[in-house]
């Protein structure tokens, strides 16, 4: 194999997503590295050519000396000769094979593409970019796992457990978010999901709105959010109460009265990042009523 230098600039796999400035810096590094490699390659070829030429001259000189010592100028010679290159022949007329010709400068061994050139090589033209070699099969598997593209749902990933945790966290966050009759706030939380297959299992029955190389997105309505969060062992209440209220109220005696506000889910946006193995959930809620709970009634006493 050839020991020619290779480029060390690494080209990211997601190069199409890199910022413009980052791409410019990578291209400049590749061009500079190309110039350095070209100079190093020329020096290497010159050294190899000099060494090969010197070896050929030495071999031809040794052959000629051996040829002369075997009786070419000795009339008493029997004519039996041993070629220094391993051939044995008998010449009754003292005719000896001519010395090996020196290869012309600038020629290469066509039978061995990796052999060093025997003479100075002509300068090459054009631009050559050295890209990193393709990853091995096991590296592809590891990269797919990191990107969330593998098709195995881990045994430790329990869909019902994850949904219960998401429902509990969203309820607590929505209660702390200010609501009023006009405001429909967003509440966001993140959940670690190991891979794309696990995300699809988590949203089983709810087809994604879009699915690209990097992101998978879902959009659910309010009733669909309740259906999605509910599990065979537990049903999620469609009302969240009490939630923080920041609307206008009439105050008596200088003290602002407490308003027991109720809210419900209006929609949800979910995005799974395959590279980061992270699920981002954004819940949009709205105020649906007020008043303290009444025994035997699931909803707010006063609807908005």
GUVEXLUM-187652 format. One record per residue: x, z, y of N, C-alpha, C in turn. Coordinates in steps of 0.02 Angstrom, whole numbers, padded with zeros to 5 digits, always signed. Example, Ala and Ser with C-alpha at 12.3 -4.5 7.8 and 13.67 -1.06 7.14 Angstrom:
2
+00660+00390-00284+00615+00390-00225+00660+00390-00165;+00642+00354-00112+00684+00357-00053+00645+00394+00002;
//
This chain:
304
+00043+00000-00060+00000+00000+00000+00044+00000+00063;+00019-00028+00116+00056-00031+00178+00057+00036+00213;+00115+00051+00246+00120+00113+00283+00111+00102+00358;+00078+00047+00374+00067+00032+00445+00024+00086+00477;+00039+00102+00540+00000+00155+00573-00073+00136+00582;-00114+00184+00581-00187+00175+00591-00208+00213+00654;-00263+00188+00684-00290+00221+00743-00320+00289+00727;-00312+00335+00773-00338+00403+00762-00400+00418+00803;-00420+00372+00846-00480+00385+00886-00542+00384+00842;-00580+00437+00843-00640+00443+00801-00701+00416+00839;-00738+00371+00808-00799+00344+00837-00858+00383+00810;-00896+00420+00850-00953+00459+00824-01005+00414+00791;-01039+00442+00740-01091+00404+00706-01151+00390+00751;-01165+00437+00796-01223+00427+00841-01199+00400+00908;-01155+00348+00905-01126+00322+00966-01179+00292+01012;-01235+00267+00984-01286+00237+01027-01321+00288+01071;-01314+00352+01054-01347+00404+01094-01300+00438+01144;-01236+00417+01145-01188+00451+01188-01198+00431+01262;-01182+00475+01309-01186+00457+01380-01137+00401+01397;-01152+00367+01452-01111+00310+01473-01039+00331+01486;-01028+00387+01519-00959+00409+01533-00921+00424+01470;-00954+00452+01420-00921+00467+01356-00901+00402+01321;-00944+00352+01323-00928+00287+01292-00868+00255+01326;-00865+00259+01393-00809+00229+01430-00744+00263+01410;-00744+00330+01404-00683+00366+01385-00661+00348+01315;-00709+00338+01269-00691+00319+01200-00659+00249+01199;-00689+00202+01237-00662+00134+01239-00592+00133+01269;-00581+00173+01322-00514+00176+01352-00464+00204+01302;-00484+00255+01266-00438+00284+01216-00421+00234+01162;-00471+00194+01140-00459+00144+01088-00411+00091+01112;-00421+00067+01176-00377+00015+01203-00306+00041+01210;-00297+00101+01237-00230+00129+01244-00197+00138+01176;-00235+00161+01128-00208+00171+01061-00189+00105+01029;-00229+00053+01043-00213-00013+01016-00146-00037+01041;-00132-00028+01107-00068-00050+01135-00011-00012+01104;-00019+00054+01094+00034+00094+01064+00047+00073+00992;-00007+00060+00955+00000+00039+00885+00033-00030+00880;+00018-00074+00928+00048-00141+00927+00123-00136+00936;+00145-00095+00984+00217-00087+00995+00250-00056+00934;+00218-00004+00905+00247+00028+00846+00251-00021+00787;+00200-00064+00780+00200-00112+00725+00255-00164+00734;+00266-00187+00797+00319-00235+00810+00387-00205+00793;+00398-00143+00812+00462-00110+00797+00472-00103+00722;+00418-00085+00687+00422-00077+00614+00438-00143+00580;+00406-00197+00604+00419-00263+00574+00491-00285+00587;+00517-00271+00646+00585-00290+00662+00635-00253+00617;+00623-00187+00607+00668-00149+00564+00664-00174+00492;+00603-00188+00468+00595-00212+00399+00629-00280+00390;+00623-00323+00441+00653-00390+00436+00729-00385+00434;+00757-00341+00475+00830-00333+00475+00855-00306+00409;+00819-00256+00381+00839-00228+00317+00833-00279+00261;+00780-00319+00262+00771-00369+00209+00824-00423+00214;+00840-00445+00274+00891-00497+00283+00959-00472+00260;+00975-00409+00277+01040-00381+00256+01044-00375+00180;+00988-00355+00149+00988-00349+00076+00996-00418+00043;+00964-00469+00071+00970-00536+00043+01041-00563+00049;+01073-00551+00107+01142-00574+00117+01189-00538+00068;+01178-00473+00059+01220-00435+00012+01212-00460-00059;+01150-00475-00079+01137-00499-00147+01170-00567-00158;+01165-00611-00108+01196-00677-00115+01272-00672-00118;+01300-00627-00077+01373-00618-00078+01397-00591-00145;+01362-00541-00172+01381-00514-00238+01375-00566-00292;+01323-00606-00287+01314-00659-00338+01371-00708-00336;+01391-00729-00275+01445-00777-00268+01511-00749-00294;+01524-00685-00278+01585-00654-00303+01585-00650-00379;+01529-00631-00408+01524-00628-00480+01532-00697-00511;+01504-00746-00479+01509-00815-00503+01582-00838-00503;+01619-00822-00451+01689-00841-00448+01731-00804-00500;+01715-00740-00512+01754-00700-00559+01741-00720-00632;+01687-00756-00646+01670-00773-00715+01702-00838-00738;+01749-00867-00698+01788-00923-00723+01774-00988-00689;+01740-00988-00633+01728-01051-00599+01794-01083-00578;+01843-01041-00560+01909-01067-00541+01961-01054-00596;+01938-01034-00655+01984-01020-00710+01977-01074-00763;+02027-01117-00772+02021-01171-00823+02018-01145-00893;+02039-01083-00907+02036-01055-00974+01970-01022-00989;+01923-01025-00942+01859-00992-00953+01821-01027-01008;+01783-00988-01048+01744-01016-01104+01679-01046-01080;+01660-01029-01020+01597-01058-00995+01537-01015-01009;+01544-00955-01040+01488-00910-01051+01483-00863-00992;+01424-00860-00963+01416-00822-00902+01355-00777-00907;+01358-00723-00872+01302-00676-00866+01279-00675-00794;+01219-00694-00784+01190-00692-00716+01180-00619-00696;+01200-00600-00637+01190-00530-00616+01117-00511-00611;+01073-00561-00611+01002-00547-00607+00970-00541-00675;+01010-00542-00729+00982-00528-00795+00978-00588-00841;+01001-00647-00821+00997-00707-00862+01065-00720-00895;+01062-00744-00958+01123-00762-00995+01119-00836-01012;+01171-00873-00996+01170-00944-01010+01240-00966-01027;+01246-01026-01056+01310-01055-01076+01318-01122-01043;+01372-01131-01006+01384-01193-00970+01449-01222-00994;+01445-01276-01036+01505-01307-01065+01542-01348-01014;+01508-01366-00960+01540-01408-00909+01556-01368-00847;+01553-01303-00853+01568-01260-00797+01524-01275-00738;+01462-01294-00752+01414-01304-00698+01373-01240-00691;+01374-01211-00636+01342-01146-00625+01283-01155-00578;+01232-01114-00587+01174-01119-00541+01194-01102-00470;+01165-01137-00423+01183-01124-00353+01160-01054-00333;+01192-01027-00282+01170-00961-00258+01099-00963-00231;+01068-00905-00232+00999-00901-00208+00998-00916-00133;+00952-00959-00111+00948-00974-00039+00918-00915-00002;+00939-00906+00059+00910-00855+00101+00842-00877+00126;+00793-00833+00126+00726-00853+00151+00729-00866+00225;+00692-00916+00248+00692-00930+00320+00661-00873+00359;+00683-00865+00420+00655-00810+00461+00580-00819+00472;+00546-00762+00473+00475-00763+00489+00429-00775+00431;+00457-00777+00367+00415-00788+00309+00398-00723+00276;+00342-00722+00240+00319-00662+00205+00309-00679+00132;+00304-00627+00091+00290-00635+00021+00215-00645+00012;+00195-00706-00005+00123-00720-00010+00091-00686-00070;+00132-00670-00120+00104-00638-00179+00092-00563-00168;+00121-00536-00116+00112-00465-00102+00097-00457-00028;+00034-00453-00011+00016-00449+00061+00044-00388+00096;+00060-00335+00057+00084-00274+00088+00160-00272+00095;+00195-00326+00071+00268-00326+00074+00291-00333+00146;+00350-00307+00160+00376-00311+00228+00396-00382+00243;+00389-00408+00304+00410-00476+00320+00485-00481+00317;+00510-00543+00299+00582-00555+00293+00612-00581+00357;+00575-00588+00408+00600-00612+00471+00556-00588+00527;+00578-00599+00588+00536-00576+00644+00469-00610+00644;+00416-00571+00650+00349-00599+00649+00330-00622+00718;+00291-00676+00721+00268-00700+00785+00218-00651+00814;+00219-00644+00879+00171-00597+00910+00099-00617+00895;+00059-00568+00880-00012-00581+00867-00050-00583+00933;-00105-00617+00933-00147-00623+00992-00215-00594+00977;-00252-00579+01030-00319-00552+01020-00318-00476+01021;-00375-00447+01013-00383-00374+01015-00404-00349+00947;-00370-00298+00922-00386-00269+00858-00403-00195+00868;-00463-00174+00845-00484-00105+00851-00481-00073+00782;-00450-00015+00779-00444+00022+00716-00498+00076+00715;-00547+00068+00672-00601+00115+00666-00588+00163+00608;-00615+00223+00610-00605+00270+00555-00636+00244+00491;-00606+00258+00433-00634+00234+00370-00703+00263+00357;-00742+00226+00317-00809+00249+00300-00805+00313+00259;-00850+00361+00270-00848+00424+00232-00861+00413+00158;-00832+00456+00118-00843+00453+00046-00914+00473+00030;-00933+00463-00034-01002+00477-00054-01020+00550-00044;-00974+00596-00063-00991+00666-00054-00995+00686+00019;-00957+00650+00063-00962+00664+00134-01029+00641+00160;-01055+00584+00133-01121+00560+00154-01174+00610+00136;-01169+00640+00077-01219+00689+00056-01218+00749+00102;-01157+00774+00117-01152+00831+00162-01178+00815+00231;-01164+00753+00254-01189+00734+00320-01264+00728+00320;-01293+00700+00266-01366+00695+00262-01398+00764+00262;-01367+00811+00227-01394+00879+00227-01392+00908+00297;-01336+00895+00333-01331+00922+00400-01381+00889+00447;-01395+00825+00437-01442+00789+00480-01514+00801+00461;-01526+00838+00406-01594+00851+00386-01627+00793+00351;-01588+00749+00319-01616+00690+00287-01623+00696+00212;-01602+00752+00182-01607+00758+00110-01679+00771+00091;-01696+00758+00028-01766+00760+00006-01782+00821-00036;-01746+00874-00028-01757+00933-00069-01781+00991-00025;-01838+01021-00043-01863+01080-00008-01834+01141-00043;-01795+01183-00009-01766+01242-00041-01819+01288-00070;-01802+01319-00125-01850+01365-00157-01865+01425-00113;-01819+01441-00067-01830+01499-00023-01876+01482+00036;-01894+01419+00044-01937+01398+00099-02010+01404+00077;-02044+01456+00099-02113+01469+00082-02158+01449+00140;-02199+01397+00129-02240+01369+00183-02288+01421+00211;-02324+01457+00167-02373+01506+00190-02340+01562+00231;-02281+01584+00209-02245+01636+00245-02224+01612+00315;-02201+01550+00318-02179+01522+00382-02239+01516+00429;-02296+01493+00404-02355+01485+00446-02380+01553+00473;-02380+01603+00430-02401+01670+00453-02355+01696+00508;-02289+01684+00500-02242+01707+00551-02253+01669+00617;-02264+01604+00612-02276+01564+00673-02340+01587+00707;-02394+01599+00668-02457+01621+00697-02450+01688+00732;-02414+01735+00702-02405+01801+00732-02365+01796+00796;-02310+01757+00795-02268+01750+00854-02306+01716+00911;-02345+01664+00894-02381+01628+00947-02435+01673+00978;-02469+01714+00937-02520+01759+00964-02489+01807+01014;-02432+01837+00997-02399+01885+01041-02376+01852+01106;-02349+01791+01101-02326+01756+01161-02383+01735+01206;-02438+01711+01176-02495+01689+01216-02526+01749+01253;-02527+01807+01222-02556+01866+01255-02517+01885+01317;-02451+01870+01318-02410+01888+01376-02410+01833+01429;-02442+01777+01415-02443+01721+01462-02504+01726+01507;-02494+01718+01572-02549+01725+01620-02599+01668+01614;-02663+01685+01614-02718+01637+01611-02767+01649+01668;-02802+01597+01686-02861+01603+01729-02907+01544+01714;-02960+01538+01753-03009+01486+01737-02981+01416+01747;-02931+01408+01790-02904+01341+01804-02838+01328+01768;-02802+01380+01750-02735+01371+01721-02738+01363+01645;-02702+01313+01620-02695+01302+01548-02620+01303+01531;-02593+01362+01521-02520+01368+01514-02495+01344+01446;-02429+01330+01444-02394+01313+01382-02353+01373+01359;-02353+01383+01295-02311+01435+01264-02269+01402+01210;-02204+01414+01213-02157+01379+01168-02120+01429+01124;-02109+01409+01062-02068+01448+01015-02031+01400+00969;-01977+01424+00939-01936+01384+00894-01932+01417+00826;-01929+01375+00775-01924+01399+00706-01871+01358+00670;-01827+01392+00633-01776+01357+00595-01806+01328+00531;-01796+01263+00522-01821+01228+00462-01761+01191+00432;-01747+01199+00367-01684+01174+00339-01676+01099+00340;-01730+01060+00330-01722+00988+00327-01789+00954+00340;-01788+00887+00340-01847+00847+00356-01902+00856+00304;-01882+00861+00240-01932+00869+00187-01969+00935+00195;-01934+00987+00216-01967+01052+00227-02016+01048+00285;-01996+01011+00338-02041+01002+00395-02104+00965+00374;-02096+00912+00333-02154+00875+00310-02199+00918+00266;-02168+00961+00225-02208+01007+00183-02246+01057+00226;-02215+01078+00281-02248+01126+00326-02309+01095+00359;-02307+01030+00371-02363+00995+00403-02401+00951+00353;-02402+00973+00291-02438+00935+00240-02512+00927+00260;-02536+00865+00258-02605+00851+00278-02612+00831+00351;-02557+00835+00389-02558+00816+00459-02504+00763+00470;-02521+00700+00470-02470+00647+00477-02436+00650+00545;-02372+00635+00548-02336+00637+00612-02358+00581+00659;-02353+00595+00723-02368+00544+00773-02312+00493+00777;-02250+00515+00767-02193+00471+00768-02138+00501+00725;-02097+00457+00696-02042+00480+00653-01983+00433+00663;-01931+00457+00695-01871+00417+00709-01811+00446+00672;-01753+00417+00686-01692+00439+00653-01675+00511+00670;-01694+00533+00730-01675+00600+00752-01733+00649+00757;-01794+00624+00772-01850+00669+00785-01912+00648+00746;-01950+00699+00726-02018+00689+00699-02065+00730+00742;-02120+00697+00765-02166+00730+00811-02236+00733+00782;-02270+00788+00797-02341+00797+00779-02378+00818+00842;-02442+00800+00845-02487+00823+00898-02552+00843+00866;-02573+00906+00877-02634+00933+00847-02681+00956+00902;-02746+00949+00888-02797+00975+00934-02806+01050+00921;-02848+01082+00963-02860+01153+00955-02887+01172+00886;-02941+01140+00862-02965+01156+00794-02914+01142+00740;-02874+01089+00750-02822+01073+00700-02767+01126+00699;-02752+01156+00756-02703+01210+00758-02726+01269+00716;-02790+01287+00723-02818+01342+00682-02815+01324+00608;-02832+01263+00592-02830+01241+00522-02759+01241+00495;-02712+01220+00536-02642+01216+00514-02613+01286+00503;-02628+01333+00548-02600+01400+00543-02632+01441+00487;-02693+01424+00468-02728+01461+00415-02697+01445+00347;-02697+01495+00303-02671+01488+00235-02726+01508+00186;-02717+01493+00122-02767+01513+00072-02781+01589+00072;-02732+01628+00092-02740+01701+00091-02762+01731+00157;-02760+01691+00211-02779+01718+00277-02803+01662+00322;-02857+01677+00360-02884+01629+00408-02870+01654+00478;-02844+01610+00519-02826+01629+00588-02889+01628+00632;-02896+01680+00672-02951+01684+00720-02940+01633+00776;-02992+01599+00795-02984+01548+00846-02979+01578+00916;-02992+01643+00924-02987+01675+00990-02926+01721+00991;-02892+01721+01048-02834+01765+01060-02852+01812+01117;-02848+01878+01106-02869+01926+01157-02835+01993+01145;-02825+02032+01198-02833+02011+01269-02771+01975+01293;-02780+01926+01338-02723+01890+01367-02716+01911+01440;-02656+01901+01466-02643+01919+01536-02685+01876+01582;-02716+01909+01631-02760+01873+01678-02730+01878+01748;-02725+01820+01783-02698+01820+01851-02745+01785+01900;-02810+01783+01883-02858+01752+01928-02881+01799+01983;-02923+01773+02026-02949+01812+02082-03008+01855+02060;-03008+01918+02081-03063+01964+02066-03080+02003+02129;-03140+02030+02130-03161+02071+02186-03142+02143+02171;-03104+02173+02216-03079+02241+02206-03122+02290+02245;-03137+02347+02214-03175+02401+02246-03130+02463+02250;-03126+02492+02308-03086+02552+02317-03012+02539+02320;-02990+02476+02330-02919+02460+02337-02883+02449+02273;-02912+02462+02216-02879+02454+02151-02903+02390+02118;-02856+02350+02094-02874+02288+02060-02900+02303+01990;-02959+02280+01975-02988+02297+01909-02954+02260+01853;-02958+02289+01794-02931+02257+01734-02981+02207+01707;-02958+02147+01692-03001+02095+01664-02979+02082+01592;-03025+02093+01547-03010+02081+01476-03025+02007+01463;-02971+01966+01461-02978+01893+01455-02967+01870+01383;-03003+01816+01367-02997+01785+01301-02970+01713+01310;-02931+01691+01260-02904+01623+01262-02910+01592+01192;-02902+01527+01191-02902+01490+01127-02853+01432+01132;-02834+01405+01074-02788+01348+01073-02825+01285+01096;-02793+01247+01140-02820+01182+01159-02783+01125+01124;-02717+01133+01115-02677+01081+01081-02609+01111+01062;-02572+01072+01023-02504+01092+01004-02461+01030+00996;-02400+01034+01019-02350+00982+01010-02292+01010+00968;-02274+00975+00916-02220+00997+00872-02167+00943+00868;-02103+00964+00872-02047+00916+00867-01995+00946+00820;-01978+00907+00768-01925+00929+00722-01862+00889+00737;-01808+00924+00755-01743+00894+00768-01704+00891+00703;-01694+00831+00676-01661+00824+00611-01587+00844+00614;-01556+00831+00670-01485+00849+00676-01475+00924+00682;-01518+00956+00721-01511+01028+00731-01550+01070+00683;-01592+01038+00639-01634+01074+00591-01675+01127+00625;-01707+01108+00680-01747+01155+00720-01815+01125+00735;-01867+01167+00728-01936+01148+00742-01957+01181+00807;-01975+01140+00857-01998+01165+00921-02074+01157+00925;-02108+01212+00941-02181+01212+00945-02203+01232+01015;-02248+01192+01044-02275+01206+01111-02351+01210+01105;-02378+01270+01117-02450+01282+01113-02479+01282+01184;-02533+01244+01192-02568+01246+01256-02634+01283+01245;-02645+01333+01287-02705+01375+01279-02746+01374+01344;-02806+01396+01338-02851+01399+01395-02894+01462+01391;-02915+01487+01449-02959+01545+01452-03030+01523+01435;-03062+01560+01389-03129+01541+01367-03181+01594+01383;-03161+01652+01407-03211+01704+01423-03178+01769+01440;-03220+01820+01451-03195+01886+01470-03243+01939+01444;-03220+02001+01447-03261+02057+01424-03232+02088+01362;-03243+02153+01355-03217+02188+01296-03258+02167+01234;-03224+02170+01176-03258+02148+01114-03322+02188+01101;-03370+02153+01074-03433+02184+01055-03437+02184+00980;-03456+02240+00952-03459+02246+00879-03509+02196+00852;-03487+02160+00800-03530+02110+00768-03525+02042+00800;-03485+02034+00851-03477+01970+00885-03403+01951+00886;-03387+01889+00863-03317+01868+00859-03290+01844+00925;-03332+01815+00967-03308+01786+01030-03315+01832+01089;-03297+01807+01148-03302+01848+01209-03375+01858+01230;-03391+01916+01258-03459+01929+01280-03481+01881+01336;-03433+01864+01379-03449+01819+01435-03405+01757+01429;-03437+01700+01422-03400+01637+01416-03383+01610+01486;-03326+01578+01489-03304+01550+01553-03339+01483+01565;
//
